[in-house]
Amino acid sequence: MLARLKTYTLLGIEAMPVDVEVDISPAAMPKTILVGLPDTAVKESTHRVERAIVNSGFTRPIDRIVINLAPGDLPKQAASFDLSVALGVLAGSGQLIPDRLEQYAIIGELALEGYTRPVKGGLSIAIEAAKDQELRGLVLPAANAAEAAVVEGLEIIPVESLSQAVAFFAGEVDIAPAPSRLEELFEEHSLYDIDFGDVRGQESAKRAITLAAAGSHNLIMLYPVPAIAVDVNQIGFSGTRAEAGQPCIFELHRSSASH
């Protein structure tokens, strides 16, 4: 039986759509084949997925499983395919009715116990998924829900485990979409007791600090220095930080940088 799901991979900071195709057919011995230009982390997903399925109370098909990540010429990176592949295997083996799978994109890494682990690029993937008119929402690890929920026009469904994801797609449980707190979070973390613009005079010193902050030049400073830079797109900036593995919403913190 053939199952199809939608997911995404990262190319730099850009999310690219990927179709996950899982075909299960009878064979003398069980075997899993993964194709579609996967990197090492993606290849290893077959072992994680197998144990996550079994440890979640489902059955690993004793058949030949072929997993195709299309398009085949697009490099597939990271472990974010685990959840979509696992659901594809369950759908292809008849353990999950696939009717609702086509309405959602699915990302997430799986632990051997079947719990979800956060992945990089949740925000970038949500931004791209929101452009697909055929998608109702994005199913992803609960730890990624807050960053992805800032995107409008897309249901962000947080799941804690493979079992919970299966129950959601089977219609056995309802999971409320994660609420967006974008404006609230940015307002909360954009309030400062002092403002760089309040400094009167000292034009040379202020220019030196501005140049040093912009170019990371030699300077002993207590940073960040608020109000130097122009406003940036909130979601775009948060997405760039997310790809670097940093928190999407930054706080004013004290740190010494001497060179």
Secondary structure, 3 states (H helix, E strand, C coil): CEEEEEEEEEECCEEEEEEEEEEEECCCCCEEEEECCECHHHHCHHHHHHHHHHHCCCCCCCCEEEEEEECCCCCECCCCCHHHHHHHHHHHCCCCCHHHHHHEEECCEECCCCEEECCCCHHHHHHHHCCCCCCCEEEEEHHHHHHHCCCCCCEEEEECEHHHHHHHHCCCCCCCCCCCCHHHHHHHCCCCCCCHHHCCCCHHHHHHHHHHHHHCCCCCEEECCCCCCCCCCHHHHHHHHHHCCCCCCCCCCCEEECC
